[in-house]
Amino acid sequence: MLRLLAEEWQQIAGHPVVVDARPGASGQVAMAMLKQLPADGRTVFSDGTGITSILQLPTAQHRWTDFEPLYRLQLDPFALYVKQGAYPDLAAFLEAMRKRPGAVRIGGFALGGPHQIAMLRAAAKAGARFTWIPFDSGSRAITGVMGGHLEASMSNISVYETFRERTTVLAQTGEDRLGRFNDIPTFREAGIDIIAYHWRGMFLRRGTPEPVIEELYGQIGKVVRSARFQAYLRDSATLDGSMTRPAFAAMLEEQAASDTQVLKDIGLLS
């Protein structure tokens, strides 16, 4: 997604835009690099939903408030993956969880991250409990499901095409069914009142001048509205996440407060 965005962005900006992958520590390697550079808007950092949960954990080296929210790009509904033929529908899976509290193993990216939090909220509404198995990527967790090492994985709907020959998505957390995967119901349709998205967005170093921020916001908005980027969203079964900067900042505050409570409930925060 970022490479496509960079290709479109440089045409609007009139100068090269380079994607510099800095993986590690759930994004904290890239965060450290950003904080070492001038707050001039020349380096933009991309992160997602987990920024308000993972950066609250005691091991975090940064805080989500260290960064200036710039643009929310993309909404990718969470999806519950099971091995093909294992469960006929979400209701059957939830009933299995209720009958064996804590025995059902669900895997996904990270401990205390957005995938676990989304599953915890869904399970709470269903009156069920599970055991979370953290992985270093959602795709590895789905592979574990295919191999019979897990009962399910909470990941993103955008990767379903890669795994659909050997897995089934019982439900996704979007507000509505998705055009590309219209056969997959939402959690709400199955009686679990939850709407949640794994969003991806862009941030700047705190202290970046306001005129620079506004210029970048306007440029990225043009990219997101471009025909090529909108086609990418449709092809990946994801949604346009655009919102105003104040709305993005307010959403982060609300999400962080909610994440704090969930992390306390599961013992990751005191």
Residue pairs with C-beta under 8 A, 6 or more apart in sequence:
1 73
1 74
1 200
1 232
1 236
2 19
2 46
3 19
4 228
4 229
4 232
5 73
5 220
5 223
5 224
5 229
6 17
6 18
6 19
7 17
8 223
8 226
8 228
8 229
9 17
9 219
9 220
9 223
10 16
10 17
12 219
12 222
12 223
13 219
22 29
22 30
22 33
23 29
23 30
24 30
25 61
26 50
26 54
26 110
26 113
27 47
27 50
27 51
27 54
28 55
28 60
28 61
28 62
30 45
30 46
30 47
31 45
31 47
31 61
31 62
31 66
31 67
32 61
32 62
33 43
34 43
34 45
34 67
34 203
34 205
35 62
35 66
35 205
37 43
37 205
38 205
39 204
39 205
39 206
39 207
39 208
39 209
40 208
40 209
40 212
41 204
41 208
41 209
41 212
41 213
41 215
41 216
43 204
43 205
44 70
44 202
44 203
44 204
44 216
45 67
45 202
45 203
45 204
45 205
46 73
46 200
46 201
46 202
46 203
47 67
47 200
47 201
47 203
48 114
48 198
48 199
48 200
48 201
49 114
49 197
49 198
49 199
49 255
50 109
50 110
50 113
50 114
51 64
51 67
51 203
51 252
52 64
52 252
52 255
52 256
52 259
53 112
53 113
53 114
53 117
53 256
53 259
53 262
53 263
54 60
54 110
54 112
54 113
55 62
55 63
55 64
56 63
56 64
56 112
56 256
56 259
56 260
56 263
56 269
57 112
57 263
57 268
57 269
58 269
64 252
64 256
66 206
67 203
67 204
67 205
67 206
68 203
68 204
68 205
68 206
68 207
68 208
68 213
69 201
69 203
69 245
69 248
69 249
69 252
70 201
70 202
70 203
70 204
70 213
70 216
70 217
70 220
70 245
70 248
71 201
71 202
71 216
71 217
71 220
71 221
71 224
71 242
71 245
71 248
72 199
72 200
72 201
72 241
72 242
72 243
72 248
72 251
73 199
73 200
73 201
73 202
73 220
73 224
73 241
73 242
74 199
74 200
74 201
74 233
74 238
74 239
74 240
74 241
75 174
75 197
75 198
75 199
75 238
75 239
75 240
75 241
76 156
76 157
76 158
76 197
76 198
76 199
76 200
76 236
76 238
76 239
77 156
77 157
77 172
77 173
77 174
77 178
77 196
77 197
77 198
77 238
77 239
78 114
78 115
78 118
78 119
78 154
78 155
78 156
78 157
78 172
78 173
78 196
78 197
78 198
79 154
79 155
79 156
79 157
79 160
79 169
79 171
79 172
79 173
79 184
80 90
80 93
80 119
80 122
80 152
80 153
80 154
80 169
80 170
80 171
80 172
81 142
81 145
81 152
81 153
81 154
81 155
81 160
81 163
81 167
81 168
81 169
81 170
82 93
82 145
82 151
82 152
82 167
82 168
82 170
83 145
83 146
83 148
83 166
83 167
83 168
84 166
84 167
84 168
85 168
86 151
86 168
87 93
87 96
87 168
87 170
89 170
89 190
90 170
90 171
90 185
90 187
90 190
90 192
91 190
91 191
93 104
93 151
93 152
93 170
94 123
94 126
94 128
94 192
96 104
96 151
97 104
97 123
97 126
97 128
97 129
97 130
98 126
98 127
98 128
101 128
101 129
102 129
102 130
102 131
103 131
104 128
104 130
104 131
104 151
104 152
105 130
105 131
105 133
105 149
105 150
105 151
105 152
106 119
106 130
106 131
106 132
106 133
106 150
106 151
106 152
106 153
106 154
107 132
107 133
107 134
107 135
107 140
107 141
107 144
107 145
107 150
107 152
107 153
107 154
108 115
108 116
108 119
108 132
108 133
108 134
108 135
108 138
108 141
108 153
108 154
108 155
109 115
109 134
109 135
109 136
109 137
109 138
109 141
109 155
110 116
110 134
110 135
110 136
111 132
111 134
111 268
112 263
112 266
112 268
113 134
114 196
114 198
115 138
115 154
115 155
115 198
116 132
116 134
116 154
117 259
117 262
118 154
118 173
118 194
118 196
118 198
119 130
119 132
119 154
120 262
120 265
120 266
121 194
121 196
121 262
122 173
122 187
122 192
122 194
123 129
123 130
125 192
125 193
125 194
126 192
133 141
133 144
133 150
135 141
135 144
138 153
138 154
138 155
138 156
138 159
139 155
139 159
139 162
139 163
141 150
141 153
141 154
141 155
142 153
142 155
142 159
142 163
142 167
144 150
144 153
145 151
145 152
145 153
145 167
146 163
146 166
146 167
152 170
156 198
157 169
157 172
157 174
157 178
157 181
157 184
157 237
157 238
158 236
158 237
158 238
160 167
160 169
160 181
160 184
160 237
169 181
169 184
170 190
171 184
171 185
171 186
171 187
171 189
171 190
171 192
172 178
172 181
172 184
172 185
172 186
172 187
173 186
173 187
173 194
173 195
173 196
173 197
174 186
174 195
174 197
174 239
175 186
175 188
175 195
176 186
177 184
177 185
177 186
178 184
178 237
179 234
179 237
180 234
180 235
180 237
181 237
186 195
187 193
187 194
187 195
188 194
188 195
197 239
197 241
199 241
200 241
201 241
201 248
202 220
204 213
204 216
213 245
217 245
221 242
223 229
224 230
224 240
224 242
225 242
230 240
233 239
233 240
243 251
260 269
263 269
264 270
